[in-house]
Each structure stands twice: as structure tokens, then as C-alpha cells.
Amino acid sequence: MKFFIKTYGCQMNVNDSERIRHILKKKGFVDVQDEDKADIIIVNTCAVREKPQQKVFSYVGRVGKGKKVVIAGCVAQSEGLDLLKNDKRINFVVGTHQHYKIGSIFENFIKEDKNGIDIKFSREWEEIIPDIKARDSKVYGYISIMEGCNNFCSYCIVPFTRGREKFRPFKDIITEAEYLSSNGYKEIILLGQNVNSWEDKKEGKKFVDLLSYIAANIDVKLVRFITSYPGYYDNELIEVMAKHRSIARHIHFPVQSGSTRILKKMNRIYTREQYLKMIFDFKKNLPDIKFSSDFIVGFPSENEKDFDLTLSLIQKVEYESIFSFIYSPRKYTKALLLKDDLNIKVKKQRLYKLQEVQRNIQLQNNKKLIGKTIEALVVKRNPKKIDEVIARTESYRVVNFKSDADPGEFKKILIENVGPYSLRGKEI
């Protein structure tokens, strides 16, 4: 039987889809890129905001008749049995801790032609290394090092969809890193809801030990990590990054708000001042480092002063890029108990203003690159222009240029023109 995977959400979900694809292909199922040709549609879902969750239901509604539909991931975990009850087109629901069983689940529910659900949490780490053919990219490879979160930020559903923190053993992570290196991957991206909290007590290692070992011993050009929670920052991370040039000079450092008052309501364990000091410490020791971040606009009780503090923080840090959203109430979270009395029109106006401020920062910073030569990694050919490639800089800037280079090559590019979201140049 043929299957097609539709993935919504973060890099963790992309990596989970790679694992699912790997398992099913090993079981003899056939992976297809055209959903119309598939017998089974797997929807790997995101529940962090209402909009991506609604996209799931909209997508399922468009699936052709006669196909079996499996809901996996965070929406599967949060909605559970209600999915089967409320939508007869859905055949099976697989939670975030159970996708390693998906091969046997498929065999059973196809053989018996029965609907079902498996959303049990597990404290065990199930070891799966997706082979090259199961991965989305042959240039950069994701490695999950932990899953879950213990922080319980008041707006966040992750602890309820991914469970409490559990950590992958050090030796298994290194095995996968060596596998990617031996297959020619140029970047390794370490994944987790909060990578800084990773540890292997048996081996006596913390995240900085893992990062340092990979940077020193694994033959790849760049090592990245996502996501880094500001509350767990320490100077050891700066020291390790300064020591190893293969660790990308780019950190995704989600702040959510520039107001200490709002951060406290969000149950974030740092203040505005502490966050800015972290940024200053990084820049002092790593002058070329760049940051990206996440922002929530319109959190319950956010006033103009709170919002202005967020804008001023963005202007102080000068992020390379940001992800910004209007606050989205999520089931199970403590923020649901807060009075959300801000008008949606005001929320949209604030979001637009924030994005405009960031857009101007990116444009001005990109203009400084005109006439300069930079290095970028070719990630794919441009699907709309056959004589061009799309590349990314170390800080994730998109660069477009004419080239016959293959994905995985690093190229020197003279920047000739820029916009707020991408650069254009010619290959040197």
C-alpha cells in the first residue's frame, strides 16, 4: 500500500515524519509524493496555535474518498478520541510517543479494517535513526536529542502534547551524527523543545559536553541547535561556541515578550533585563553572532506600555529574523484562566506594527551587505527558475543566485541586491 505524509509545524514534526517514513518503508509500504496516488494519508500535526490545528481539519476535509486517514503528532495527542468521534473520515490516531509503533499499527488496522487510537505517554526513548532516503534533506540533518518540556509556560500546550522532558542517550546521538557525516551531510541540527536541559546522567554529560564533542569530532561544516530556552543560559555555552568555529554563529532565542510583567504572566523564568544581558554576553564574546526569536502579541492584559517594551527590545537586539503571532488560547494551559479582553483589531494592529519594525531592521541590515562577498550553503535548486539555486547563510539568510551548483555545496556570492527577507547576488 502507498502512503503520503502531510507535515505541519516545527522541525521536531519534520523529524518525526522522517522517522515515520523510515519505519513504514522498512515494513514494505511505498512512500509517494502525490497524495492522490496514496492509499493512506498521514497528517503529522501541530497544536501550538489554533490556526495550524484548524488547517489539519481543513486538509482532512479535502482528502479523497476511499483513503485511510491517520492523524499523528500534537493534535492527535491533545484531541485524542474526539478526533475519531467527530470526524468519520479519520481511521486512526497516533500520539507523539507512539509513532515508533506505526508500522505494526498500520498492519493491524488494515488487516482488521478497524479504527483505533494509541496516545499513551512513555518515559522510554525509542531509538530510530531515519535512513537517508527517509529524510527531507540530503544537506542538513535533524537529530532529536530530547523531547517534552517541564517549564509549563502559561500559554503553551507542549507539556500536554509532548509530555515531560526525556533525554536521548549520548552514545545514540553520536551514532546518528556519525551516520550523517559519513553520508556527506554538511549541517547537523540538534533538536528539542529545550535542548539546554539535555543531560545523560549515566555518562555524566550535559548539553555543553554533547555540543563540544560533536563540534570537535564529527566532520560537518556546521552544527546548530533548536530551541534554546533563555532561562537555562549559562556562560559555558558561550565558551564552547567560542572554542569551536563549526558551531553556527546563530541562535534561536525565543523571548515571547519584551515586558517583564507579561513574561511573569507567561511563567517565563527570566526578566527583560536578564534576557538583554544574555544577548550582550553573547555579542561581547562572539561579535559575529546573530539571533532569531519568537514573539506573542496580544497576550491577556498586554497594554501599550508592554507592547512598546517589546518593540524596543526588537530594536535593541536587531534580530536576524523572528516568528510572531497573535496569542492563541490553548486547552489545558493556565493562560485560559486569564481574562483575554484585548480587542482582536488591536491585536492585529500590534502584530502588523511589530512585523513592520522587524521588516525594516532586516532590510537595513541586508543593505549593509551590498557589495560584500559572503558564503552560503546551497540547499536546493529554485523550483521556479531552473538556472538558479537557493542557498542559506550561516544565520539563515536566504540567498538566490544563478548557478549549476548541487545542493550541499558552499559558494561565495557577491551580494548585488537585497530585500527584507532575501539576498540576491552572483557566484564568485
C-alpha distance (Angstrom), angle and dihedral (degrees) to the residues before:
residue distance angle dihedral
M1 . . .
K2 3.79 . .
F3 3.80 124.8 .
F4 3.81 135.9 -166.5
I5 3.82 125.1 -162.5
K6 3.80 121.5 -148.3
T7 3.82 110.3 -167.2
Y8 3.79 127.3 -160.4
G9 3.79 127.6 -179.3
C10 3.78 139.2 13.0
Q11 3.80 135.5 0.2
M12 3.81 89.0 -91.2
N13 3.80 88.6 62.9
V14 3.80 91.2 47.9
N15 3.80 89.3 52.7
D16 3.82 91.0 46.9
S17 3.81 88.9 53.1
E18 3.81 88.9 52.0
R19 3.81 89.1 53.8
I20 3.81 92.2 47.6
R21 3.81 90.9 49.5
H22 3.81 90.7 49.3
I23 3.82 93.1 50.7
L24 3.80 95.4 46.9
K25 3.80 94.1 47.2
K26 3.81 89.5 51.3
K27 3.81 87.5 53.5
G28 3.80 91.0 54.3
F29 3.80 99.7 -101.4
V30 3.80 115.6 139.4
D31 3.81 120.6 -121.8
V32 3.82 114.1 -141.3
Q33 3.81 130.3 -175.5
D34 3.81 94.3 -151.8
E35 3.80 111.8 74.4
D36 3.80 91.2 -158.6
K37 3.82 89.0 65.4
A38 3.81 94.3 49.7
D39 3.80 126.2 102.7
I40 3.82 91.5 -163.2
I41 3.81 127.3 39.2
I42 3.81 116.3 -158.8
V43 3.80 114.1 -164.1
N44 3.82 110.4 -163.3
T45 3.77 103.2 -161.0
C46 3.80 144.7 -153.9
A47 3.82 124.5 -148.5
V48 3.80 101.0 176.0
R49 3.81 91.2 107.9
E50 3.79 134.8 17.2
K51 3.82 95.5 -115.6
P52 3.83 98.5 61.3
Q53 3.80 88.8 43.8
Q54 3.79 90.9 54.2
K55 3.81 89.3 48.5
V56 3.79 88.0 62.0
F57 3.79 93.6 57.1
S58 3.79 91.1 44.1
Y59 3.80 90.8 51.8
V60 3.81 93.5 48.0
G61 3.79 88.5 52.1
R62 3.81 89.6 59.7
V63 3.81 96.4 49.4
G64 3.79 111.6 116.6
K65 3.78 122.2 -109.7
G66 3.78 119.9 -93.0
K67 3.81 95.2 36.2
K68 3.77 124.1 115.8
V69 3.81 113.1 -125.7
V70 3.80 124.0 -150.7
I71 3.81 121.2 -171.7
A72 3.81 112.9 -154.7
G73 3.80 135.5 171.2
C74 3.78 132.8 29.1
V75 3.82 100.4 -17.0
A76 3.80 88.3 49.4
Q77 3.80 89.1 53.1
S78 3.82 96.2 45.7
E79 3.82 99.3 40.5
G80 3.79 99.2 33.3
L81 3.79 116.3 158.9
D82 3.82 92.1 8.6
L83 3.80 88.5 72.8
L84 3.79 91.6 60.7
K85 3.80 92.7 42.6
N86 3.80 96.4 47.8
D87 3.80 101.8 40.3
K88 3.79 119.8 40.2
R89 3.80 91.0 -167.9
I90 3.82 90.3 70.8
N91 3.81 114.0 89.4
F92 3.77 104.4 178.5
V93 3.82 140.0 13.5
V94 3.82 119.3 -151.9
G95 3.80 120.2 -172.2
T96 3.80 128.4 -140.9
H97 3.82 93.9 -97.4
Q98 3.80 96.4 45.5
H99 3.80 106.4 54.6
Y100 3.82 89.5 101.6
K101 3.83 85.6 70.6
I102 3.78 93.6 53.0
G103 3.81 95.1 106.6
S104 3.80 94.4 58.2
I105 3.81 90.6 37.9
F106 3.80 89.6 57.5
E107 3.76 93.5 46.9
N108 3.79 92.2 50.5
F109 3.78 100.3 44.0
I110 3.80 92.5 44.4
K111 3.80 92.2 47.7
E112 3.80 94.4 45.8
D113 3.82 95.3 31.7
K114 3.81 90.9 -137.9
N115 3.77 130.2 137.5
G116 3.79 118.2 -124.4
I117 3.79 151.3 163.5
D118 3.82 136.9 -137.1
I119 3.82 115.8 177.6
K120 3.80 102.7 143.7
F121 3.81 116.8 143.7
S122 3.80 118.2 -127.3
R123 3.80 131.9 -161.3
E124 3.81 91.2 -153.9
W125 3.77 124.0 93.6
E126 3.80 110.7 -129.3
E127 3.79 108.3 -147.3
I128 3.81 113.4 -134.6
I129 3.81 124.8 155.9
P130 3.82 109.9 -169.7
D131 3.78 112.3 -136.9
I132 3.79 120.5 -124.2
K133 3.81 94.9 -96.6
A134 3.81 90.9 55.8
R135 3.81 94.7 54.0
D136 3.78 126.8 95.7
S137 3.80 93.6 -135.5
K138 3.78 137.0 32.4
V139 3.80 90.5 -162.8
Y140 3.80 105.6 54.0
G141 3.78 124.4 26.4
Y142 3.79 129.5 -155.2
I143 3.79 119.8 -138.2
S144 3.81 118.0 -171.8
I145 3.80 110.0 -145.3
M146 3.80 100.1 170.9
E147 3.78 141.9 1.4
G148 3.77 136.1 -151.3
C149 3.78 133.4 25.4
N150 3.81 136.9 -110.8
N151 3.81 97.5 -168.6
F152 3.82 100.0 87.2
C153 3.80 96.2 -158.2
S154 3.79 103.7 -161.5
Y155 3.84 94.8 -116.3
C156 3.80 98.4 42.0
I157 3.80 128.7 99.5
V158 3.83 95.0 -174.0
P159 3.85 96.9 100.6
F160 3.81 87.3 55.0
T161 3.82 95.7 47.1
R162 3.80 101.3 34.3
G163 3.79 99.3 28.1
R164 3.79 129.0 -141.1
E165 3.78 121.1 -29.3
K166 3.77 117.9 -72.7
F167 3.77 125.0 173.3
R168 3.77 133.6 -140.3
P169 3.82 114.7 -128.8
F170 3.81 117.0 -98.3
K171 3.81 95.3 -123.1
D172 3.81 93.2 52.6
I173 3.80 91.6 51.0
I174 3.80 91.0 51.2
T175 3.81 91.1 48.2
E176 3.80 90.4 56.8
A177 3.82 92.3 44.5
E178 3.83 90.1 53.0
Y179 3.81 89.7 47.8
L180 3.81 91.7 54.5
S181 3.79 92.6 45.5
S182 3.81 92.7 50.0
N183 3.81 88.9 52.5
G184 3.79 94.0 55.3
Y185 3.81 101.7 -100.8
K186 3.79 113.5 162.0
E187 3.81 99.1 -160.6
I188 3.78 135.0 36.0
I189 3.79 118.5 -159.9
L190 3.80 116.6 -162.9
L191 3.80 110.4 -148.5
G192 3.79 135.6 -155.8
Q193 3.78 141.1 123.0
N194 3.80 85.7 -108.9
V195 3.80 111.6 6.5
N196 3.82 93.5 179.0
S197 3.79 91.3 69.6
W198 3.82 93.5 56.4
E199 3.79 116.3 122.8
D200 3.77 140.7 160.0
K201 3.80 105.3 -148.6
K202 3.80 92.8 -175.2
E203 3.82 91.1 57.2
G204 3.82 93.2 35.2
K205 3.81 92.9 -124.5
K206 3.82 134.4 141.1
F207 3.79 130.0 -164.4
V208 3.81 93.6 -88.6
D209 3.83 89.0 55.0
L210 3.80 91.4 51.4
L211 3.81 92.7 46.4
S212 3.79 92.5 47.1
Y213 3.82 93.1 48.8
I214 3.81 93.7 50.5
A215 3.80 92.6 46.0
A216 3.82 91.7 50.2
N217 3.81 100.5 39.6
I218 3.81 111.0 25.8
D219 3.80 116.6 81.5
V220 3.81 103.1 -131.7
K221 3.79 129.6 119.3
L222 3.81 96.7 -127.5
V223 3.80 138.5 19.5
R224 3.82 120.0 -162.0
F225 3.79 135.3 177.9
I226 3.81 132.4 -154.4
T227 3.02 131.9 -140.4
S228 3.78 114.9 18.9
Y229 3.81 113.0 -177.2
P230 3.84 110.7 -146.1
G231 3.80 92.3 -140.4
Y232 3.82 91.3 68.4
Y233 3.78 97.9 48.5
D234 3.80 119.9 130.7
N235 3.81 137.7 167.4
E236 3.82 92.2 -105.1
L237 3.80 89.7 72.9
I238 3.81 90.9 54.6
E239 3.82 90.8 48.3
V240 3.80 92.7 51.1
M241 3.80 92.7 47.4
A242 3.81 91.6 48.2
K243 3.80 90.5 51.0
H244 3.81 97.0 50.0
R245 3.80 118.6 51.3
S246 3.80 91.2 -169.1
I247 3.81 90.0 72.1
A248 3.80 104.9 93.2
R249 3.79 115.7 -109.4
H250 3.77 89.6 -128.5
I251 3.81 130.3 90.2
H252 3.76 129.9 -174.5
F253 3.81 99.5 -139.4
P254 3.84 109.1 175.1
V255 3.80 111.6 -154.8
Q256 3.87 99.4 168.0
S257 3.83 94.5 -162.8
G258 3.79 139.6 18.9
S259 3.81 92.9 -142.9
T260 3.80 119.2 90.4
R261 3.81 89.5 -153.9
I262 3.80 91.6 57.4
L263 3.81 92.3 41.6
K264 3.79 88.6 57.1
K265 3.81 90.8 51.1
M266 3.80 87.9 49.5
N267 3.83 89.1 53.5
R268 3.79 91.5 -121.5
I269 3.80 109.1 155.8
Y270 3.81 99.4 -137.7
T271 3.80 135.8 66.0
R272 3.78 129.6 -129.7
E273 3.81 89.3 -103.2
Q274 3.80 93.4 50.4
Y275 3.80 91.5 49.5
L276 3.79 92.8 50.5
K277 3.81 90.3 48.7
M278 3.81 89.4 54.5
I279 3.80 89.6 52.2
F280 3.82 90.5 47.9
D281 3.82 92.2 49.5
F282 3.80 91.8 51.6
K283 3.80 93.3 47.4
K284 3.79 92.4 46.3
N285 3.80 92.5 55.0
L286 3.83 98.3 30.7
P287 3.83 106.3 33.1
D288 3.80 93.3 -179.6
I289 3.81 96.0 53.0
K290 3.81 120.3 123.0
F291 3.79 130.4 -162.1
S292 3.78 138.3 -149.6
S293 3.79 125.4 -170.5
D294 3.79 150.2 179.0
F295 3.81 125.6 -115.8
I296 3.80 133.0 -168.7
V297 3.80 115.4 -156.1
G298 3.79 123.4 -160.5
F299 3.80 99.2 21.1
P300 3.85 109.8 173.8
S301 3.83 111.1 -71.0
E302 3.83 94.0 9.1
N303 3.82 106.8 153.1
E304 3.80 132.9 -171.0
K305 3.78 92.3 -89.3
D306 3.81 91.4 53.0
F307 3.78 90.8 48.6
D308 3.82 92.8 47.7
L309 3.81 88.6 52.5
T310 3.79 88.7 55.0
L311 3.81 91.5 50.7
S312 3.78 91.9 48.6
L313 3.81 91.4 50.1
I314 3.80 90.2 53.0
Q315 3.79 89.3 51.2
K316 3.82 92.3 48.4
V317 3.80 95.9 49.4
E318 3.83 97.9 36.8
Y319 3.79 95.4 -151.3
E320 3.76 120.0 -146.6
S321 3.81 88.2 -134.6
I322 3.79 139.7 -19.8
F323 3.79 141.1 -157.7
S324 3.79 111.5 -139.1
F325 3.79 131.2 -177.4
I326 3.78 142.4 168.1
Y327 3.81 111.3 -104.9
S328 3.79 110.5 -87.3
P329 3.86 118.4 -159.6
R330 3.81 110.9 -127.9
K331 3.79 128.9 -162.8
Y332 3.82 117.9 -106.9
T333 3.83 93.1 21.1
K334 3.82 125.3 120.8
A335 3.81 91.9 -129.9
L336 3.81 87.6 71.2
L337 3.81 86.7 74.2
L338 3.81 92.2 56.5
K339 3.78 119.5 94.2
D340 3.79 107.4 -106.6
D341 3.79 98.4 -158.5
L342 3.79 101.3 150.6
N343 3.80 114.7 116.1
I344 3.81 113.9 -112.9
K345 3.80 89.9 -131.1
V346 3.82 90.1 58.0
K347 3.80 90.5 47.4
K348 3.80 91.3 53.1
Q349 3.81 91.5 47.4
R350 3.80 90.9 51.7
L351 3.79 92.4 47.5
Y352 3.81 90.8 50.8
K353 3.80 91.7 48.4
L354 3.81 92.4 48.7
Q355 3.78 92.0 49.0
E356 3.80 91.1 47.8
V357 3.82 91.2 52.7
Q358 3.80 90.4 50.5
R359 3.80 91.9 44.6
N360 3.81 91.0 56.1
I361 3.82 91.6 47.6
Q362 3.79 91.2 52.4
L363 3.80 92.5 46.3
Q364 3.79 93.9 50.3
N365 3.81 92.7 46.4
N366 3.79 91.6 47.1
K367 3.82 91.2 51.1
K368 3.81 88.5 60.3
L369 3.81 87.9 65.0
I370 3.82 95.7 59.6
G371 3.79 108.2 117.2
K372 3.80 93.2 16.9
T373 3.80 128.1 110.7
I374 3.78 117.2 -127.9
E375 3.79 135.7 176.1
A376 3.79 121.7 -120.0
L377 3.79 137.5 173.9
V378 3.80 116.5 -121.4
V379 3.80 106.5 -128.4
K380 3.80 101.7 173.5
R381 3.76 146.3 -21.4
N382 3.78 116.6 -88.7
P383 3.84 105.5 -99.1
K384 3.83 91.1 -153.1
K385 3.82 98.7 43.9
I386 3.79 113.8 40.6
D387 3.82 94.4 -163.0
E388 3.83 93.4 54.6
V389 3.78 136.8 74.7
I390 3.79 132.6 -154.0
A391 3.79 117.0 -132.1
R392 3.79 136.6 175.0
T393 3.76 130.3 -140.7
E394 3.78 123.3 -135.5
S395 3.82 88.5 -92.0
Y396 3.83 92.5 48.8
R397 3.78 97.6 -102.9
V398 3.82 110.1 155.7
V399 3.81 114.6 -122.3
N400 3.81 123.5 -168.8
F401 3.80 121.9 -165.0
K402 3.80 142.9 145.8
S403 3.78 112.2 -93.9
D404 3.78 144.8 133.1
A405 3.82 89.5 -139.9
D406 3.78 119.4 134.7
P407 3.81 123.4 -125.1
G408 3.79 108.9 -86.1
E409 3.79 96.8 41.4
F410 3.79 121.4 118.8
K411 3.80 113.3 -137.8
K412 3.79 137.1 -171.7
I413 3.79 110.7 -127.8
L414 3.79 129.7 -169.6
I415 3.81 105.6 -142.2
E416 3.81 111.9 -132.0
N417 3.79 104.5 162.4
V418 3.80 137.4 14.8
G419 3.77 144.2 -170.0
P420 3.80 128.9 -172.2
Y421 3.80 93.2 -90.0
S422 3.79 106.1 31.7
L423 3.79 146.8 19.8
R424 3.79 130.5 -131.9
G425 3.77 126.7 -157.6
K426 3.77 148.0 130.5
E427 3.76 130.1 -88.7
I428 3.81 115.8 -105.2
